[in-house]
Amino acid sequence: MSRFKNTFANRWVRLSLCIVATCVIVASGASWWAVSQSKQVPEFYSRARNQSEAIAEIARNQLEHDVEQVRLQTQQGMFWKTSFSEEEINAWLQSELPERFGRLFAHGVSDPAIALENGQLFAAARYTSNRWDTVVSCRLSVEMTEEPNLLAIALSDLKAGALPLPLEPFVRKISKEAAMGDLDIRWDFTEAGPIALVEIPQEDPRFVIKPLVIESVNLIAGQLQMAGRVGSEASHEYQPRGPVHRFVSYRPTESRNAAPDSEAKTR
């Protein structure tokens, strides 16, 4: 498990947990009438948390195999691709997150789980306090951007149980929580709502492969698929595949320097 927990997938999970953790802590001050709504548990969360230990062990072994295959690919050429099942990711969450996110667990956040359905990632975790015992969940979808390793992640359907929670009030707190977990989040404010821009560093001593450039992320039924290239020229040859997010309020660094009064636009 040590190799996988040090890859870019770790940062994807960190974003989900930062959103969930921030929102459950803030939501704990809501009025008493919401408690009954908050008791409902998403179906995907119940299914993921009921994964047997035997299945989890098989998933952990498969995960080790998948990571090793990526490492071998990058030794043989400049391109890589891989996929992880939701069973693999949930097995990793169950075994690694309590240790790696001790501060969040100290605030009452526990038992994280994800599901991959219809091109979206559903994330949830349990939150408990003196007043609350609820499962907070959200939905995420991802697009590439014109900048290498800057992923655009749309957040929606934030709930405590069945109680809808507005996302906008939590944006600043999510960024603060993420920064404490070594995750850089910026925001692009669009008509559809805030889009989290998450930067994945190309070089990190903990990564299994480096320099790392991601060119595609696909969320299909039960699978997280990723592909890209590796090597010193990877960022210069970056070619995003699939939908590319069009910046609205966010201004890329080079555009800020070249044209401070103009809006950043994609190519």
Long-range contacts (C-beta under 8 A, 24 or more apart in sequence): 1-60, 1-63, 1-64, 1-92, 1-95, 1-96, 3-64, 3-67, 3-68, 3-71, 3-208, 4-63, 4-64, 4-67, 4-92, 4-208, 5-92, 5-96, 5-100, 6-204, 6-206, 6-207, 6-208, 7-67, 7-207, 7-208, 7-209, 8-200, 8-207, 8-212, 8-214, 8-226, 9-84, 9-89, 9-224, 11-183, 11-198, 11-200, 12-121, 12-198, 12-224, 13-89, 13-93, 13-97, 13-112, 13-114, 14-178, 14-181, 14-182, 14-183, 15-140, 15-153, 15-178, 15-183, 15-185, 15-196, 15-198, 16-112, 16-114, 16-121, 16-123, 16-138, 16-140, 17-97, 17-101, 17-104, 17-109, 17-112, 17-123, 17-125, 17-181, 18-174, 18-177, 18-178, 18-181, 18-183, 18-185, 19-123, 19-138, 19-155, 19-158, 19-170, 19-174, 20-109, 20-112, 20-123, 20-124, 20-125, 20-127, 20-136, 20-137, 20-138, 21-104, 21-107, 21-109, 21-125, 21-127, 21-177, 22-170, 22-173, 22-174, 22-176, 22-177, 23-136, 23-138, 23-158, 23-160, 23-165, 23-170, 23-174, 24-108, 24-109, 24-125, 24-127, 24-132, 24-134, 24-136, 24-160, 25-107, 25-108, 25-127, 26-169, 26-170, 26-173, 27-127, 27-132, 27-134, 27-136, 27-160, 27-165, 28-127, 28-129, 28-131, 28-132, 30-160, 30-163, 34-160, 34-163, 35-131, 35-132, 37-160, 37-161, 37-162, 37-163, 38-132, 38-134, 38-160, 38-161, 38-162, 38-163, 39-133, 39-134, 39-161, 40-161, 40-162, 41-135, 41-161, 42-122, 42-124, 42-135, 42-137, 42-159, 44-113, 44-115, 44-117, 44-122, 44-124, 45-113, 45-115, 45-124, 45-135, 45-137, 47-115, 48-86, 48-90, 48-113, 48-114, 48-115, 49-111, 49-113, 51-87, 51-90, 51-91, 51-94, 55-87, 55-91, 56-87, 56-90, 56-91, 56-94, 56-95, 57-91, 58-87, 59-85, 59-87, 59-88, 59-90, 59-91, 60-88, 60-91, 60-92, 60-95, 62-88, 63-88, 63-91, 63-92, 67-208, 70-208, 70-209, 71-208, 71-209, 74-209, 74-230, 78-229, 78-230, 78-231, 78-234, 79-227, 79-228, 79-229, 79-230, 80-209, 80-227, 80-228, 80-229, 80-230, 81-225, 81-226, 81-227, 81-228, 82-225, 82-226, 82-227, 83-223, 83-224, 83-225, 83-226, 84-223, 84-224, 85-222, 85-223, 85-224, 86-114, 86-115, 86-116, 86-222, 86-223, 86-224, 87-222, 89-114, 89-224, 90-114, 101-181, 103-180, 108-132, 116-219, 116-220, 116-221, 116-222, 116-223, 116-224, 117-221, 117-222, 118-221, 119-218, 119-219, 119-220, 120-219, 121-219, 121-224, 127-160, 132-160, 134-160, 134-161, 135-160, 135-161, 136-160, 136-165, 141-219, 142-217, 142-219, 143-242, 143-243, 143-244, 143-245, 144-214, 144-215, 144-216, 144-217, 144-240, 144-241, 144-242, 144-243, 144-244, 144-245, 145-197, 145-240, 145-244, 145-245, 145-247, 145-266, 146-240, 146-244, 146-247, 146-252, 146-266, 146-267, 147-252, 148-202, 148-213, 148-214, 148-234, 148-235, 148-238, 149-199, 149-200, 149-201, 149-202, 149-212, 149-213, 149-214, 149-235, 150-197, 150-198, 150-199, 150-200, 151-197, 151-198, 151-199, 151-200, 151-214, 151-217, 152-188, 152-195, 152-196, 152-197, 152-245, 153-195, 153-196, 153-197, 153-198, 154-192, 154-193, 154-195, 154-196, 155-193, 155-194, 155-195, 155-196, 156-193, 167-193, 167-194, 168-193, 168-194, 186-250, 187-249, 187-250, 188-245, 188-247, 188-248, 188-249, 188-250, 189-248, 189-249, 190-248, 190-249, 191-248, 195-245, 197-250, 202-234, 202-235, 211-235, 213-238, 215-239, 215-240, 215-241, 216-240, 216-241, 216-242, 217-242, 218-242
